[in-house]
Structure formats: structure tokens, C-alpha cells
Amino acid sequence: MFSYALLEPGCYYLIQEEANSPITLIHISVVSDYCVYVCKYGTEEILEWKKKTDPIHDIIELLSDNVVKDWEAAYNSTQDTYDYEEDED
């Protein structure tokens, strides 16, 4: 079992918060003495503070800069599609 204390600011990680839960992409934005500010990417972005002691079942991967760049391109093109579909109504 891991915790948020192991995660570095400015980095993107693939994690599972609980056993058998879906894989989640997170970005660590800010680290304070006791907490981290996390952006979770899924069907919607969720911004939240987590205690450094909060458990993480598995840290699957620290994403490289190249993978983050590829993901951002895919994510932004998906967001543009959703924005276009909403404008049609």
C-alpha cells in the first residue's frame, strides 16, 4: 500500500486508489506540509486536496513527458469534440 506522500509535484501518475478500482490519471499540482492538491482526469476533471497519509492501493506508473504530451493531445481533441457537440444544441 502506498500514500500520496510519495508523489512529486508537477508529475502525472496512473494510480488505483483501491483494489479493483479503475485506473485513474492524476496530476500533483501543489504539495504542502500535510496535503497534496490533486487533479484527477476521468469523464470530468476533479480538483481536490488529499492528505499525504491517504492510501493509494497501487502507483502503476509515473508518466514520461512524451506520454503526457500524447495524452494531452488526445484529451484536448476529445474535449474539443464535446464542446462542438454541445454548441450544436
ABEGO torsion letter per residue (X at the ends): XBBAAABBBGBBBBBBABBGBBBBBBBBABBBAABBBBBBBBABBBBBBBBAABBBABBABBBBAAAAAAAAAAAAAAAAAAAAAAAAX
